[in-house]
Amino acid sequence: MAFQSTPSAAHFRLNVFAGVWEGEEHIAASAWTREGKASAELSGETLFDGFFLEQRYRQIRDGEVSFEARNVFGFDGSDQAYKLYQFDSAGFAPPSPASGHWNGNELVLMKASPRGRQRTVFAFENEDCYRMGVSFSPAGSDTWQEVVSGTYRRSSLTSSNLS
């Protein structure tokens, strides 16, 4: 396989996440948290001339930061799939990335771990608004449970540092 020195159109498709976003979320009751509403702040910026996109995520509940994540999106030319590596304040190291494809304006990513399977769907209504839904199926189960869903609106084309 030849070394790719410039990002492809598939890589650049992830630029849709660049910039600063704000959202409102519904958190489902789970083993990790109680049900309720939250707000979210996201900041995305391209890395390495567009090969990757880093997204910083902060969830706020009851006036306090309740969850944070660093997401690194990429496109893997070897299997023609999008990848998402997530590192978060829950502390689980990802054994492998979530992997998936665009279906129209929806990016659907799946990952598996010893705890179960996770499905994340990003559905873009337009360049300034998208919905995200995360669902989880515990190990040994075929039942999917909502974890979080939200709607996010772009507040700026330029990324800010939410660290």
Summary of the structure (lengths in Angstrom):
residues: 163
radius of gyration: 15.6
end to end distance: 36.6
largest distance: 50.7
contacts: 450
relative contact order: 0.20
helix: 7%
strand: 61%
